[in-house]
Amino acid sequence: MTGCLLVISGCTGGAVQRAVHQDVAVRSNSVRLTSFRGCGDELASLRRAAEASVGPYGLPGLASSVNGTAYPAVAAGAAPAAAGASAAAAAPSTPAYSGTNDYVAGVDEPDLVKTDGRRIVTLTDGVLEVIDAASRTVTGRLDLRAVGGDMAYPPANLLLSGDHALVLISGGALVEGVAGSDGSPLPGYGSRLLLVDLAGGPSVISSYSIEGSLIDARQIGSTVRVVISSQLRLNFPAQPESTPGAQRVAANQAVIRHAGLDAWLPEYAETSGGATITGHVACSAVSRPAAYSGANLITVLTFDLTSDALGSGDGMSIIADGTTVYGTDSSLYVVSDERWLAEAATAGAGPAVSAGLPASPSGSAASEQQTDIYRFDITSPGPPSFAAGGSVPGYLVDQYALSEWQGYLRIATTTGTSWALADGEPADAQTSSSAVYVLSTRGPVMRLVGEVTGLGLTERIYSVRFIGPAGYVVTFRQTDPLYTVDLSDPAQPRVRGSVALTGYSAYLHPVSDTRLIGIGRQADAMGHVGGTQVSLFDVSDLASPTLLATFTLAAAISDAEFDPHAFLYWPGDDLMVVPLQRTGMVTGAPVPTDGVAQSPDGPLSGDLVLRIDDSGITETGFITQPEGANATAYAGYSPIERSLIIGQTLWTISAAGAMATDLTTLRLQGWIPFATASPN
């Protein structure tokens, strides 16, 4: 298929432009990484950067404490859980099964449900359940709250390799009573990893705690790389509100001048075989870009899941922020889009200046918003090495806005804030628009080679999908067309055609080389959104893309709209399965296949099953789990969160339990309620 970019766009009032702006490439030089000359030089440089960045109320973001109050590490962009859509290559003795709906084949993403075709492993409220798919019975159960802290609230996800599962906990408590490398106790917050042996009864064989927020992780084979964001740990003095700003800044700078290197380097503790080791990321493993605030570090940890111990993680760090992770079989990208600058802009130029960034001529920090990209080479089994850096204007919607292809990175971003209200722009809003940039990944600086700008004026991007030489971008504010742009030549992107659409798609999924599914919301002519909408596009002809069919439910929403891992497409049967919650009564709603009616006064939660083929979109059924099977789960209301297929069985997973239905008839085959366990 000829390469293309599809843009589902609303109120596009300006021409789509193509240009190569060298200033974008110049800014990319600021993310070229260099090493320090030694630990002493590193400490002095970090102090200078932090002193220049600190304001009267601390450092940018939640990077430190203000007025004597310590801020805990908060998960910034926790990894979404997933159970997904790609058919796995199964061994002859294992039936075909769906794995996690990963963006890149062979690069697994954390999920609250994992399967290898023989067993299903899931984590609910801190309790790990292991289900034998053939017998439809629970073969193992492990309460992780006794070793993982309070896991009912912090996000927790899984990765699976052979008989080992890795549990990733963001925002959990660290090991209590364990001293760090300097003899002081570790703080009570951070991120935790638990290595669980599934052979026999499941048991934790190794645990790893580190200061900072879990951003995301990627797994290739048995190797897992975990990305952590940590903040400078300082207690700035409490000062009366009447204290002048300059005096506040001076007091905060004095604290920074006396800080040791351990205030920046994240501490970790690993326990296995009854022994605990502690340490911190080595100062020699820290690199810096040309410009940095000295407030935050990104650390990439590497673990081998075939081992019985997690070890030190071989952490390597860069002094930067990170919000999004994207991985291929050879590269790991960590991206920071500084979208907090848009929020800072509401307070004037001060926050931008205090962060060490230049203010715009109008005093708005939002106009300086940009996305910084760090690419790491992961072709070797050990710790990754920094390969290249780049920068483009605007911010991302998610990892799907990034795509590496034949030596280039394609990235879609939005700038401006005028998209915020359908009925009118916010006061002092900058006109928003979107763009797709193509950067070369060769060399230490990712330089711009081509771009398409001016997409969706006054709108923002809602979803992106790149597939080989093709890209698909959805922008929305009210209603308007879908554009096709040829990206087969990275340096010469070219607009080819368009098709009208009402509403938007928040997630795009390829059905074939010529078909694309979109799931999002319907909308009226004024841009007021309604219920769930599934769209099927024919993209075989760039000059004339068409909308083949839509399926709408006016009083319903689906998690798949904002969580791609909740989306399941099974190509063998042309089936799409997504969780659905009806927000009101729907005339003609199908009868639940398990025969259990839910209260007409409350939402009807279940799985919507659609058949999608060349003839269009047809509803096959609506699956619900038994109501109140686990009265402790959300007071008897446990919406289905994930779906997966093993052989001819469709499994649905909720906090209440797992249910098996026949893939063809959708008739109930078995129900496995999850037990409520208590920590020891």
C-alpha positions in Angstrom: 0.0 0.0 0.0 1.2 3.5 -0.8 2.3 5.3 2.4 -0.3 7.7 3.8 -1.2 9.8 6.8 -4.9 9.9 7.7 -6.2 12.8 9.7 -9.7 12.7 11.1 -10.1 16.4 11.8 -12.6 19.0 12.9 -13.0 22.6 11.9 -9.8 22.6 9.8 -9.7 26.2 8.7 -6.2 26.5 7.2 -4.1 24.9 4.5 -2.0 21.9 5.4 1.6 23.0 4.8 4.9 21.2 4.3 8.2 22.8 5.2 11.5 22.0 6.8 12.3 24.4 9.6 16.0 24.2 10.6 15.3 25.7 14.0 13.7 22.4 15.0 16.9 20.6 14.2 18.9 23.2 16.0 16.9 22.7 19.2 17.7 19.0 18.9 21.3 19.8 19.8 20.1 20.6 23.4 19.3 16.9 24.0 22.7 15.6 22.9 24.0 13.7 26.0 27.4 14.1 27.5 29.2 12.6 30.5 30.5 14.4 33.6 34.2 14.6 34.2 33.8 12.9 37.6 31.5 12.7 40.6 32.8 16.1 41.9 32.0 17.8 38.6 28.6 16.1 38.5 27.7 17.4 42.0 28.9 21.0 41.1 27.0 21.0 37.8 23.8 19.6 39.4 24.0 22.3 42.1 24.4 25.1 39.6 21.5 23.9 37.4 19.2 23.5 40.4 20.1 26.8 41.9 19.3 28.5 38.5 16.0 26.6 38.3 14.6 27.0 41.8 11.9 29.5 42.4 10.3 30.9 45.6 8.2 27.7 46.0 10.7 25.1 45.0 11.7 23.4 41.7 9.6 22.7 38.7 6.9 20.1 39.3 6.9 17.9 42.4 10.6 17.7 42.3 11.2 18.6 46.0 9.5 19.6 49.2 8.2 23.1 49.8 7.9 24.8 53.2 9.2 21.7 55.0 6.6 19.3 53.6 7.9 16.3 51.8 6.2 15.4 48.5 5.8 11.7 47.7 6.8 10.3 44.4 3.6 10.2 42.2 3.3 7.9 39.2 3.7 10.1 36.2 2.0 8.3 33.3 1.6 4.9 34.9 1.7 2.1 32.5 -1.8 1.2 31.3 -2.8 -2.4 31.8 -3.8 -4.5 28.8 -5.1 -7.6 27.4 -5.0 -7.6 23.8 -5.4 -8.4 20.3 -2.5 -9.9 18.5 -2.5 -13.7 17.9 0.5 -15.3 19.5 2.7 -17.8 17.7 1.9 -20.8 19.8 3.7 -24.1 20.3 2.0 -27.1 18.8 0.7 -28.2 22.2 -0.6 -24.8 23.0 -3.8 -23.5 21.4 -3.7 -20.2 19.5 -4.3 -17.3 21.9 -4.4 -13.5 22.0 -1.7 -11.7 23.9 -1.5 -8.2 25.1 -2.5 -5.6 22.6 1.1 -4.4 22.2 1.9 -1.5 19.9 5.0 -3.2 18.4 5.0 -7.0 17.8 7.5 -8.8 20.0 7.8 -5.9 22.4 5.6 -6.7 25.3 4.0 -4.1 27.6 2.9 -4.4 31.2 -0.7 -5.6 31.8 -2.9 -6.6 34.6 -3.6 -9.9 32.7 -1.1 -12.1 31.0 -1.4 -15.5 29.3 1.0 -18.0 27.6 -1.9 -20.0 26.2 -1.8 -22.5 29.0 -2.5 -20.4 32.0 -3.9 -17.0 32.8 -2.1 -14.8 35.4 -3.9 -11.7 36.7 -3.6 -9.3 39.6 -6.6 -7.9 41.4 -6.4 -5.8 44.6 -3.0 -7.1 45.4 -3.9 -10.8 45.0 -2.2 -12.7 42.1 -4.4 -15.5 40.6 -3.2 -18.3 38.3 -5.8 -20.0 36.2 -5.4 -23.2 34.2 -7.1 -22.4 30.9 -7.8 -26.1 30.0 -9.5 -27.1 33.3 -10.8 -23.6 34.0 -9.7 -23.8 37.6 -7.5 -21.7 39.9 -4.2 -23.5 40.4 -2.4 -20.8 42.4 -3.2 -17.8 44.5 -0.8 -15.4 46.2 -1.5 -12.4 48.4 1.2 -9.8 47.5 0.0 -7.1 49.9 2.1 -8.6 52.7 5.3 -8.2 50.7 4.2 -5.4 48.3 2.7 -2.9 50.7 -0.8 -1.5 50.1 -1.5 -2.6 46.6 -5.2 -1.9 46.5 -4.6 1.7 45.4 -1.3 1.9 43.6 -1.3 0.7 40.0 0.2 -2.8 39.5 0.8 -4.6 36.3 2.5 -7.8 35.1 5.0 -9.2 32.7 5.5 -12.9 32.0 8.4 -15.0 31.0 8.3 -18.8 31.4 7.6 -19.7 35.0 8.4 -16.2 36.2 6.1 -13.2 36.5 7.3 -9.7 37.2 4.9 -7.5 39.2 5.4 -3.8 38.7 4.0 -1.5 41.4 3.9 2.2 41.0 3.6 4.4 44.2 3.9 1.5 46.6 5.8 1.5 49.9 9.5 0.6 49.9 11.1 -2.0 52.2 10.6 -0.8 55.8 13.5 -0.8 58.2 16.2 -1.2 55.4 19.0 1.3 55.5 20.4 2.9 52.4 24.0 3.0 51.3 24.7 6.0 53.7 23.1 4.2 56.7 19.9 6.3 56.7 16.5 4.5 56.2 15.0 4.4 52.8 12.0 6.7 52.3 8.5 5.2 52.5 7.6 5.8 48.9 8.7 4.8 45.4 8.3 1.9 43.0 8.5 -1.8 43.6 9.2 -4.9 41.5 8.3 -8.4 42.6 9.7 -11.5 40.9 7.2 -14.3 41.3 7.9 -18.0 40.6 4.8 -19.6 39.2 6.1 -23.2 39.3 4.0 -25.0 41.9 2.4 -22.6 44.3 3.3 -19.1 43.3 5.9 -17.4 45.6 8.0 -14.2 45.6 11.6 -15.1 45.1 13.0 -11.5 44.7 11.9 -8.0 45.3 13.3 -4.6 44.2 12.5 -1.2 45.5 13.7 2.2 44.1 13.0 5.8 44.8 10.9 7.4 42.1 7.8 6.9 39.9 7.4 4.0 37.5 6.9 5.5 34.0 6.6 2.3 32.0 8.4 -0.9 31.0 9.1 -3.0 27.9 10.0 -6.7 27.5 11.8 -8.4 24.6 12.3 -12.1 25.2 13.2 -12.5 28.9 14.8 -9.0 29.2 12.8 -6.3 30.8 13.7 -2.6 30.8 12.0 -0.4 33.4 11.9 3.4 33.2 11.8 5.3 36.5 11.5 9.0 37.1 13.0 10.4 40.3 13.2 13.8 41.8 15.7 15.8 43.7 15.1 15.1 47.4 15.4 18.3 49.5 13.5 19.9 52.3 13.3 23.6 51.6 12.7 25.7 54.7 9.2 26.7 55.9 8.8 30.4 55.4 6.0 32.8 56.3 3.7 33.7 53.4 4.8 37.4 53.8 8.4 36.5 52.9 9.5 38.3 49.7 10.1 36.1 46.7 13.7 37.0 46.3 14.3 36.0 50.0 12.5 32.7 49.5 14.7 31.9 46.4 17.9 32.7 48.3 16.9 30.4 51.1 16.1 27.6 48.7 19.4 28.1 46.9 21.3 27.8 50.2 19.8 24.4 50.7 20.8 23.3 47.2 24.4 24.5 47.8 24.8 22.1 50.7 23.1 19.1 49.1 25.2 16.0 48.5 25.2 13.9 45.4 22.9 11.3 47.1 20.1 13.9 46.9 20.0 13.3 43.2 20.9 9.6 42.8 18.0 7.3 43.4 18.5 4.7 46.1 17.4 1.0 45.6 17.1 -2.2 47.7 17.0 -5.7 46.4 16.1 -8.8 48.4 16.5 -12.4 47.3 17.6 -15.6 49.0 17.0 -14.1 52.4 19.6 -11.3 51.9 19.1 -7.6 51.1 21.5 -5.4 49.1 21.3 -1.6 48.9 22.9 0.9 46.7 22.2 3.8 44.3 22.7 4.6 40.7 26.4 5.2 40.2 27.5 8.7 39.5 29.4 7.4 36.5 26.2 6.1 35.0 24.6 9.6 34.8 24.6 11.7 31.6 23.3 15.1 30.9 21.9 17.1 28.0 23.2 20.6 27.2 20.3 22.2 29.1 18.7 20.8 32.2 17.1 22.0 35.4 18.9 19.6 37.8 15.6 18.6 39.3 14.7 15.2 37.8 16.4 12.1 36.6 15.2 9.3 34.3 16.7 5.9 35.1 16.5 2.9 32.9 16.8 -0.5 34.7 17.5 -3.8 33.1 16.4 -7.2 34.4 16.7 -10.8 33.2 13.5 -12.7 34.1 15.3 -16.1 33.7 17.3 -15.3 36.8 16.1 -16.0 40.4 17.3 -12.6 41.6 16.6 -9.2 40.2 20.0 -7.8 41.2 21.0 -4.1 41.1 19.1 -3.4 37.8 22.3 -1.9 36.2 20.7 1.5 36.3 21.8 4.2 33.9 20.4 7.7 34.3 19.9 11.0 32.4 19.1 14.3 33.9 15.8 14.9 32.3 12.0 14.4 32.6 10.2 11.5 31.1 6.5 10.9 30.5 6.2 8.5 27.6 8.0 5.2 26.7 8.0 3.7 23.2 10.0 0.6 22.3 11.0 -1.4 19.2 13.2 -4.5 19.0 16.3 -2.4 18.8 15.4 1.0 20.4 13.9 2.3 23.6 12.6 5.8 23.5 11.9 8.0 26.5 10.1 11.2 25.7 9.3 14.3 27.8 6.7 16.7 26.3 6.8 19.3 29.0 3.0 19.7 28.9 3.2 21.1 32.4 4.3 24.3 30.7 0.8 24.8 29.3 -0.5 24.8 32.9 2.4 27.1 34.0 1.4 29.6 31.3 -1.8 30.4 33.2 0.4 32.0 35.9 2.5 34.1 33.5 6.1 33.9 32.6 7.4 33.2 36.2 7.1 29.4 36.2 8.8 29.0 32.9 11.7 31.3 33.9 12.0 29.5 37.3 12.3 26.2 35.4 15.3 27.6 33.5 13.4 28.0 30.3 13.0 31.2 28.2 9.7 32.9 28.2 7.9 33.7 25.0 7.7 37.4 23.8 4.1 37.4 25.1 5.1 36.0 28.4 3.4 32.7 27.8 5.4 29.5 28.6 3.0 27.5 26.4 4.5 28.8 23.2 7.9 27.3 24.3 6.4 23.9 24.8 8.4 21.1 23.1 8.9 17.4 23.1 12.4 16.1 23.9 13.2 12.6 22.7 15.9 10.3 24.0 16.7 7.1 22.0 18.6 4.2 23.6 20.2 1.3 21.8 18.9 -2.0 23.3 20.4 -4.5 20.8 22.7 -5.9 23.4 21.3 -7.9 26.3 22.8 -5.7 29.0 22.1 -2.0 30.0 21.1 0.2 27.1 23.4 2.9 25.6 22.3 6.3 24.6 22.1 6.5 20.8 20.5 9.8 19.8 18.4 12.8 21.0 16.0 15.1 19.3 13.3 17.7 19.9 10.1 18.9 18.2 7.5 21.5 19.0 4.3 20.5 20.9 3.2 17.6 23.0 2.2 13.9 22.5 -1.1 12.2 23.0 0.5 8.8 23.9 3.2 6.3 22.6 1.2 5.7 19.4 2.3 9.2 18.3 5.8 7.7 17.9 7.0 5.3 15.2 10.5 4.2 14.1 10.7 3.1 10.5 13.6 2.4 8.2 16.0 4.8 10.0 13.5 7.5 10.8 11.3 8.4 13.7 7.9 9.8 12.9 6.3 11.8 15.7 2.9 13.6 15.8 2.3 16.5 18.2 -0.1 19.3 19.0 0.7 22.9 19.9 -1.7 25.6 21.3 -4.7 25.5 23.6 -7.7 26.7 21.5 -9.0 23.1 21.2 -10.0 23.1 24.9 -13.7 24.0 24.5 -16.1 23.0 21.8 -18.2 26.1 22.2 -15.4 28.6 22.2 -11.7 29.2 22.9 -10.4 29.7 26.4 -9.4 33.3 27.2 -5.9 34.1 25.8 -5.8 30.7 24.1 -3.1 30.2 21.4 -4.5 28.7 18.2 -3.8 25.0 18.3 -2.7 22.9 15.4 -1.0 19.6 14.9 2.0 18.3 12.8 3.9 15.2 11.9 7.7 15.4 12.0 10.1 13.0 10.5 13.5 12.8 12.2 16.6 10.8 11.2 17.7 8.4 13.9 21.3 8.3 12.5 24.0 10.1 14.5 23.8 11.5 18.1 21.4 14.2 17.0 18.0 13.3 15.5 17.7 15.9 12.7 14.5 16.9 11.0 14.2 15.7 7.4 10.5 16.5 6.7 7.2 17.6 8.2 3.5 18.2 7.6 2.2 21.2 9.7 -1.1 23.0 10.0 -3.2 19.9 10.6 -6.5 20.4 12.4 -6.4 24.2 13.2 -8.0 25.0 16.5 -8.0 21.2 17.4 -5.8 18.7 19.1 -4.7 15.1 18.3 -6.9 12.4 19.7 -5.2 9.4 18.4 -2.3 8.3 16.1 -1.3 5.1 14.4 1.7 4.5 12.1 2.0 1.3 10.1 5.0 1.0 7.9 5.0 3.9 5.5 1.5 4.8 6.5 0.3 7.1 9.4 -3.1 7.8 10.8 -3.8 10.9 12.9 -7.1 11.9 14.5 -7.7 15.5 15.4 -11.0 16.8 16.7 -12.8 19.8 18.2 -16.1 19.7 16.4 -16.5 17.8 13.1 -14.7 17.7 9.8 -12.8 15.5 7.2 -10.2 12.8 7.2 -7.1 13.7 5.3 -4.6 11.3 3.6 -1.0 12.2 3.3 1.7 10.2 1.5 4.7 9.6 3.8 6.5 7.0 1.6 9.2 9.6 1.0 10.2 10.9 4.5 11.4 14.2 3.1 8.4 14.8 0.9 5.1 14.2 2.7 2.1 15.1 0.4 -1.6 15.5 1.0 -3.7 13.2 -1.2 -7.4 13.2 -0.2 -10.0 13.4 2.5 -13.3 11.9 3.8 -15.9 13.5 6.1 -16.6 12.1 9.6 -18.7 13.1 12.5 -17.2 12.5 16.0 -13.7 11.1 16.6 -11.7 8.0 17.1 -9.5 7.9 20.2 -7.8 4.6 19.3 -7.0 3.2 15.8 -6.4 -0.4 15.0 -5.3 -2.0 11.7 -7.6 -4.8 10.4 -5.6 -5.3 7.2 -3.4 -3.3 4.8 -6.6 -1.6 3.5 -8.9 -1.5 6.6 -8.7 0.5 9.8 -10.9 0.4 12.9 -11.5 3.5 15.0 -13.2 3.5 18.4 -14.1 6.7 20.1 -17.2 8.9 20.5 -20.0 10.2 18.3 -20.6 13.9 18.3 -23.1 16.5 17.0 -22.5 19.4 14.6 -21.3 21.6 17.5 -18.8 19.0 18.7 -20.7 17.9 21.8 -19.7 14.2 22.3 -22.1 11.4 22.9 -21.8 7.6 23.3 -19.4 5.0 21.9 -18.7 5.0 18.2 -16.9 2.3 16.2 -15.8 3.3 12.6 -14.5 1.2 9.7 -12.4 2.9 7.1 -11.2 1.8 3.7 -7.8 3.3 3.1 -6.9 1.4 0.0 -7.1 4.5 -2.3 -5.2 7.5 -0.9 -7.0 9.8 -3.3 -10.4 8.6 -2.1 -10.5 7.1 1.4 -14.0 6.1 2.5 -15.9 5.5 5.7 -17.4 2.0 5.2 -19.5 1.7 8.3 -20.2 3.0 11.8 -21.7 1.4 14.9 -22.9 3.7 17.7 -24.4 3.3 21.1 -25.7 6.6 22.4 -25.7 5.8 26.1 -22.4 3.9 26.5 -18.7 4.4 27.0 -15.8 2.0 26.5 -12.5 1.9 28.3 -10.9 1.0 24.9 -11.4 4.6 23.9 -8.5 5.7 26.3 -6.9 2.4 27.1 -5.7 0.5 23.9 -5.0 -2.5 26.0 -8.7 -3.0 26.7 -9.2 -3.5 22.9 -9.2 -7.1 21.4 -9.4 -7.9 17.7 -9.3 -11.6 16.7 -8.6 -11.7 12.9 -9.4 -15.4 12.6 -13.1 -14.8 13.3 -13.2 -11.0 12.4 -14.2 -10.3 16.0 -13.7 -7.1 18.0 -14.3 -7.3 21.7 -14.3 -4.2 24.0 -15.5 -3.5 27.5 -18.6 -1.4 27.6 -20.5 0.4 30.3 -24.0 1.6 29.4 -24.7 5.0 31.1 -28.4 4.7 30.5 -31.1 2.4 29.2 -30.7 1.4 25.6 -33.7 0.3 23.6 -33.3 -3.2 22.2 -30.2 -4.0 24.3 -29.3 -7.7 23.9 -30.0 -10.1 26.7 -26.9 -11.1 28.7 -25.7 -14.5 27.5 -25.3 -15.8 31.0 -29.0 -15.1 31.7 -28.3 -12.8 34.6 -30.2 -9.5 34.3 -28.7 -6.4 35.9 -30.6 -3.6 37.6 -32.3 -1.2 35.2 -31.4 1.6 37.6 -27.7 1.1 37.3 -25.1 0.8 34.5 -25.0 -2.3 32.5 -21.4 -3.4 32.3 -20.1 -6.1 29.9 -18.2 -6.9 26.8 -19.5 -5.8 23.4 -18.7 -8.3 20.6 -18.8 -7.0 17.0 -18.0 -8.8 13.8 -16.1 -6.5 11.4 -15.6 -7.6 7.8 -16.0 -6.1 4.3 -19.8 -6.1 4.7 -19.6 -3.8 7.6 -20.0 -3.9 11.4 -22.5 -6.3 13.0 -23.2 -6.8 16.7 -22.7 -10.4 17.7 -23.6 -10.2 21.4 -23.1 -8.5 24.7 -21.5 -10.6 27.5 -22.0 -9.9 31.2 -20.5 -11.6 34.2 -22.7 -12.7 37.1 -23.7 -9.8 39.2 -22.6 -9.7 42.9 -20.4 -12.8 42.5 -17.8 -11.1 44.7 -19.6 -8.7 47.0 -16.3 -7.1 48.1 -15.4 -6.0 44.6 -16.6 -2.4 44.1 -19.7 -3.1 46.3 -20.9 -5.8 43.9 -20.2 -3.8 40.7 -17.1 -5.2 38.9 -16.9 -4.0 35.3 -15.1 -6.3 32.8 -11.6 -4.8 32.3 -9.9 -7.2 29.9 -10.7 -9.9 27.3 -8.5 -12.6 25.8 -9.0 -15.7 23.6 -7.4 -19.1 24.1 -8.4 -21.6 21.4 -12.2 -21.4 21.0 -12.8 -19.8 24.4 -13.3 -16.1 25.0 -12.2 -15.1 28.5 -13.4 -12.0 30.3 -11.6 -10.7 33.4 -12.9 -8.3 36.1 -12.1 -7.7 39.7 -14.8 -10.2 40.6 -13.5 -13.1 38.6 -12.8 -14.7 35.2 -15.5 -16.1 32.9 -15.2 -18.4 29.9 -17.6 -18.3 27.0 -17.7 -20.2 23.7 -16.2 -18.0 21.0 -18.8 -18.9 18.4 -22.0 -19.1 20.4 -21.0 -16.8 23.4 -22.6 -19.3 25.7 -21.3 -19.6 29.3 -18.6 -22.3 29.8 -17.4 -21.5 33.2 -17.2 -18.9 36.0 -14.2 -18.5 38.4 -14.8 -16.1 41.2 -11.7 -14.5 42.7 -11.2 -15.0 46.5 -10.8 -12.0 48.8 -7.5 -12.5 50.6 -6.1 -10.7 53.6 -2.5 -9.8 54.1 -0.7 -12.0 56.6 
